[in-house]
Every structure is written in C-alpha cells, then in structure tokens.
C-alpha cells in the first residue's frame, strides 16, 4: 500500500530515508518551505529521475541542499561574498550560486551544463540530517510540473505515485516564499531571484563586509 512508503520525520524515519537514498531511492522530505524530492548526488541517472518524477524536461539546474557550510566548501568555491552571506543567513532561505570546484565531478544535468552550482543550508533539521548522512542532496520541489506543490505526504504520493520510494512525513508544509538566489560567482554579487531574504538585507551584509555587489535597495 502507498501508505507504507510514508514514515514519520523522527530519528528512525530519517534513518530509513538515509538508507533509501543510499540504496538509490528517490525520497520526498520536508524543508523550511515546501516538500522536496531528493536523490543521492552520485547516483547514476539520479538527476534524470528527479525530472522524470516531475514529468519535466531537464531544462533547469537543480540546487543542492546541504548539512552545513563545510559541505558547501567541498562542492564549490565559497567566494568572499558567498562566505559572508552564508555566515549571515544559513541555515535559512538563501541559495548561493558559486563556481564549481574543478576537482569535483558533478552531473551536467545538475548544473544545466554551466560552471556554477546553487547551494543552500535549509532551516529545517530533516534535510540537514539526510545531507549529513549521504552528502549534498540534489533537490527539487515535490510536485508534477505545472501543478501546485504538494503540501502533505499523501498529496506527494497522489501526485508522484511510484516515482517516490519513501516520504518523510513532517506534517503540512510551511509554505512561504522560495529562497532568495544570489549569484556569488562574479566580482559583483547580484540577485537572480527575490525570495525569503530581502535584497536590502543581502546588500547590508555585503556592505558591512566591504564586498562589491550589484544589488539595489
């Protein structure tokens, strides 16, 4: 039965989710905004599975959810802007786009074929625990493309069906704005998407650190 694939967001449920990810499964998990679906970063064809579950062509990059800032430094170059903003707003609703590390092989589908990667440490213990267990998690919203995000574990299975191997049930999704996305890969940081963290707050942190940016107030 589909309900058997739903486990509570508690220590045993998180361990079951970690094991499912290690075994190559696709897991739905709560975050500080909406539910996401995630796979292990080094799973062959894993990113394609995310897009197939959403019934969407792989035309957009996928961000990585992280356990902590140390994982960010293992995946990308934390520029001065990224370092300052991560210290100020992580865990939280800020995604930082940074250059990839040359010695870290990432699937082209993850990055859209570009030289940068989007990283976020969410303000929710579940994704951080899973990322601590299996490494950075390629994650996208838990919904069929063009359909509103699923807000409960049951809605996730209703939408995505057998594409999801396990749902970590953290109750109804908090909702709220998506993360603000800041491109820190160039000399002057700039906002790519306005979201949970106001541009003025981003600019204030960079100004205090003496870091140049192209962010209006």
Buried (B, 14 or more C-beta within 10 A) or exposed (E): EBEEBBBBBEEEBBBBBBBBBEEBBBBBBBBBBBBBBBBBBEBEEBBBBBBBBBBBEBEEBBBBBBBBBEBBBEBBBBBBBBBBBBEBBBBBBBBBBBBBBEEEEBBEBBBBEEEBBBBBBBBBBBBBBBBBBBBBBBBBBBBBEEEEBBBBBBBBBEBBEEBBBBBBBBEEBBEEEBBBBBBBBBEEBBBEEEBBBEBEBBBBBBEEBEBEBEBEE
